[in-house]
Amino acid sequence: MVDTHGKLMAMGLSKKSWAQTIPSLTVFLLITLTLFLPLVDIQRLILEGQSASITSNDSTMDYWPTNGWRSRTPGEHGMSASVLNEMMDLIEEQEYPIDSIQIIKNGYSVFEEYPGRYFFNTSLKLLHSVSKSFVSILIGIALQQGLLDNVSQRVLDFFPEYEFANPDPRKDTITIEHLLTMTPGYDWDEWSAPYDDPENNTLVAMMYSSDAVQYVLDRPMVYEPGEHWAYNGGASVLLGAIIQQIYGDSTRDVAEEHLFTPLGVDYFSLYILPGLWYNTMGGLSLTTSAMTKLGFLYLNNGTWNGTQIVPADYVVNSIVPIEHPNPLGAQFGYGWHWWLREDLGVYFAYGRHGQKIMVSREHDMVVAFTASVGDYEYDPEFDLYNNYILRSISEGPDCDNPLQLPPEVIIGVAIGAIVTIPLLVVFAKRIRKN
């Protein structure tokens, strides 16, 4: 039989004093549990979030951002907040014309800033050639829905009502894929002359025409389709026109119903070109959070909340660089209306004046930039991505808050310690007295 009384006496406690101590001990334990269990739960959620990040590119995600991005701290997803703050300091010091930056990591918004004057999270930004990646997505949607058979279909088959100038048997062989890769072979030059020169800039001349589609189809051929790469906004216009032809509805309405509504994008704009064709080469305006949703759709292989919106193989093929070089340099590749930089490990939608949607599969990350960079000015965004965003990942969470707990949790723990420590002292004194 256990000698409980003997053990209590050995501890210096009588049965009476032990009975007096139990209520104090009970209160102390209850207060401790009340203060610190939430912290344990938060730590558990952080660990769950870190493990969930491994599978955030598939259907095991516990939420989809249709109704908006959920926010987390950078450190909760392995990034240094101090490095990102250094980036913002640099932007301010150098007066870089950045309007907005949003970073989506493991499916959560971990960083969102709007340094641009009069620019907010609800502001629509004209994205210029990011619109080209947008129309590529629409082509993928049409393939998913069976309105297109494949990207080898001939372009002229979608415009039987058009008669065009400069007939050429090579025109008959232009396919959707040639438009996607900007290798249709048309006589087209929009990079040698300024965008305010309709005499020498083919794109501007199209904008001044009476019918944008007619203008593109009229262009003479100078190469075999697939032989030569040339940046060609007219190819993007034809892709948008094909969407309108096969759906029997405006490209804008098709985009709203089949892309933006499923993604929870409530408002956008897309302006019109001559001939009442929508400007799918440069006329799309979105908020920054809508931009990251487009990148997130491709990061997840064309799926959204369990629905395959764009075929997975189409997404994969879109980000395979073609063999033809382009004037931007060897580090830049081009796929199906998406750019690539293998040195940075990203593929991206790229628009004039610094509009970008950058996708990194390696880091499970989407980064959106909007800006107002002049045509001949330094665009800092690739350097910001490389020197700060990637560095924030390599350096990891800041050491002064290794768990990267929210400030309110840290404050709660401090208050808990302030309350608990005196109780612990009182409890220890009572034990000694008894």
Long-range contacts (C-beta under 8 A, 24 or more apart in sequence): 12-431, 12-434, 13-431, 13-434, 14-434, 17-433, 17-434, 18-434, 20-430, 20-434, 21-427, 21-430, 21-431, 21-434, 24-426, 24-427, 24-430, 25-427, 27-423, 28-420, 28-423, 28-424, 28-427, 31-419, 31-420, 31-423, 32-416, 32-420, 35-412, 35-413, 35-415, 35-416, 35-419, 35-420, 36-413, 36-416, 38-409, 38-412, 39-405, 39-409, 39-412, 39-413, 42-405, 42-409, 43-403, 46-76, 46-403, 46-404, 46-405, 49-76, 49-77, 49-106, 49-108, 50-76, 50-77, 50-78, 52-106, 52-107, 53-77, 53-78, 53-105, 53-106, 53-107, 53-364, 56-106, 56-107, 56-364, 57-299, 57-300, 57-301, 57-361, 57-364, 58-300, 58-303, 59-303, 59-306, 61-107, 63-107, 64-304, 64-305, 65-107, 65-264, 65-293, 65-296, 66-262, 66-263, 66-264, 66-304, 66-305, 67-264, 68-264, 68-289, 69-104, 69-108, 69-109, 69-289, 69-292, 70-107, 70-108, 70-109, 71-108, 71-109, 71-110, 71-112, 72-105, 72-108, 72-109, 72-110, 73-110, 73-404, 73-406, 74-103, 74-105, 74-110, 74-111, 74-392, 74-397, 74-404, 75-397, 75-398, 75-401, 75-402, 75-403, 75-404, 76-108, 76-110, 76-397, 76-404, 77-105, 77-106, 77-108, 77-110, 78-105, 78-393, 78-396, 78-397, 79-103, 79-105, 79-110, 79-111, 79-392, 79-393, 79-396, 79-397, 80-391, 80-392, 80-393, 80-395, 80-396, 80-397, 80-398, 81-392, 81-397, 81-398, 81-404, 82-398, 83-388, 83-391, 83-392, 83-395, 84-111, 84-388, 84-389, 84-392, 86-388, 87-384, 87-387, 87-388, 87-389, 88-113, 88-115, 90-384, 90-388, 91-115, 91-380, 91-384, 94-380, 96-371, 96-380, 97-354, 97-371, 97-372, 97-373, 97-374, 97-377, 98-354, 98-369, 98-370, 98-371, 98-380, 98-381, 98-384, 99-123, 99-125, 99-370, 99-371, 99-372, 100-125, 100-288, 100-368, 100-369, 100-370, 101-288, 101-367, 101-368, 101-369, 101-384, 102-288, 102-289, 102-291, 102-292, 102-367, 102-368, 103-365, 103-366, 103-367, 103-389, 104-292, 104-295, 104-296, 104-365, 104-366, 104-367, 105-363, 105-364, 105-365, 106-364, 106-365, 107-296, 107-364, 109-289, 109-292, 112-288, 112-289, 114-288, 116-370, 116-371, 116-372, 119-370, 121-287, 121-288, 121-289, 122-287, 123-287, 123-288, 124-267, 124-268, 124-269, 124-285, 124-286, 124-287, 125-285, 125-286, 125-287, 125-288, 125-355, 125-370, 126-282, 126-283, 126-284, 126-285, 126-355, 127-282, 127-284, 127-285, 127-286, 127-291, 127-349, 127-351, 127-355, 127-370, 128-282, 128-351, 128-352, 128-353, 128-355, 129-233, 129-281, 129-282, 129-349, 129-350, 129-351, 129-352, 129-355, 130-284, 130-291, 130-349, 130-350, 130-351, 130-355, 130-356, 130-357, 131-236, 131-270, 131-279, 131-280, 131-281, 131-282, 131-283, 131-284, 131-351, 132-233, 132-236, 132-280, 132-281, 132-282, 132-337, 132-349, 133-294, 133-337, 133-338, 133-349, 133-350, 133-357, 134-255, 134-280, 134-284, 134-294, 134-349, 135-236, 135-239, 135-240, 135-243, 135-251, 135-280, 135-281, 135-337, 136-180, 136-239, 136-318, 136-336, 136-337, 136-338, 137-259, 137-294, 137-297, 137-298, 137-310, 138-239, 138-240, 138-243, 138-251, 138-254, 138-255, 138-258, 138-259, 138-280, 139-176, 139-180, 139-239, 139-242, 139-243, 139-314, 140-302, 140-309, 140-310, 140-311, 140-314, 140-315, 140-318, 141-254, 141-258, 141-259, 141-309, 141-310, 142-242, 142-243, 142-246, 142-247, 143-310, 143-311, 143-314, 144-302, 144-308, 144-309, 144-310, 144-311, 144-314, 145-258, 147-246, 147-247, 148-176, 148-242, 148-246, 151-175, 151-176, 151-177, 151-180, 151-336, 152-176, 152-177, 155-179, 155-184, 155-238, 155-242, 156-217, 158-241, 158-242, 158-245, 158-246, 159-213, 159-217, 159-241, 159-245, 162-213, 162-214, 162-217, 164-214, 164-217, 164-218, 165-218, 165-220, 166-218, 166-219, 166-220, 166-221, 168-220, 168-221, 170-221, 170-223, 170-224, 170-225, 171-217, 171-221, 173-224, 173-225, 174-225, 175-225, 176-239, 176-242, 177-336, 178-225, 178-226, 178-235, 179-235, 179-236, 179-238, 179-239, 180-235, 180-239, 180-318, 180-335, 180-336, 180-337, 181-226, 181-229, 181-322, 181-324, 181-334, 181-335, 181-336, 182-229, 182-230, 182-231, 182-232, 182-235, 182-334, 182-337, 183-223, 183-225, 183-226, 183-227, 183-228, 183-229, 183-230, 183-322, 183-324, 184-225, 184-232, 184-235, 185-221, 185-222, 185-223, 185-224, 185-225, 185-226, 185-227, 185-228, 186-216, 186-219, 186-220, 186-221, 186-222, 186-230, 186-232, 186-234, 186-235, 187-219, 187-220, 187-221, 187-222, 188-219, 188-230, 188-232, 188-234, 189-230, 190-231, 190-232, 190-233, 191-231, 191-327, 194-375, 195-375, 202-234, 203-233, 203-234, 203-281, 206-233, 206-234, 206-237, 206-273, 206-274, 207-273, 207-274, 208-274, 209-274, 209-275, 210-274, 210-275, 211-274, 211-275, 211-277, 212-237, 212-273, 212-274, 212-275, 212-277, 213-237, 213-238, 213-241, 213-275, 213-277, 214-275, 215-274, 228-324, 229-322, 229-324, 229-325, 229-326, 229-334, 231-326, 231-327, 233-281, 233-282, 234-281, 236-280, 236-281, 236-282, 236-337, 237-273, 237-277, 237-279, 237-280, 237-281, 239-280, 239-337, 240-277, 240-278, 240-279, 240-280, 240-281, 241-277, 243-280, 244-277, 244-278, 250-278, 251-277, 251-278, 251-280, 252-278, 258-309, 259-309, 260-290, 262-304, 262-305, 262-307, 262-309, 263-290, 263-293, 263-294, 263-297, 263-304, 264-293, 265-290, 265-293, 282-351, 282-352, 288-368, 288-370, 291-357, 291-368, 291-370, 292-357, 292-366, 292-367, 292-368, 294-349, 294-357, 295-349, 295-357, 295-358, 295-359, 295-366, 295-367, 295-368, 296-366, 298-347, 298-359, 299-359, 299-361, 299-364, 299-365, 299-366, 319-347, 341-382, 344-382, 344-385, 344-386, 344-390, 346-385, 354-379, 354-381, 356-381, 358-385, 363-390, 363-393
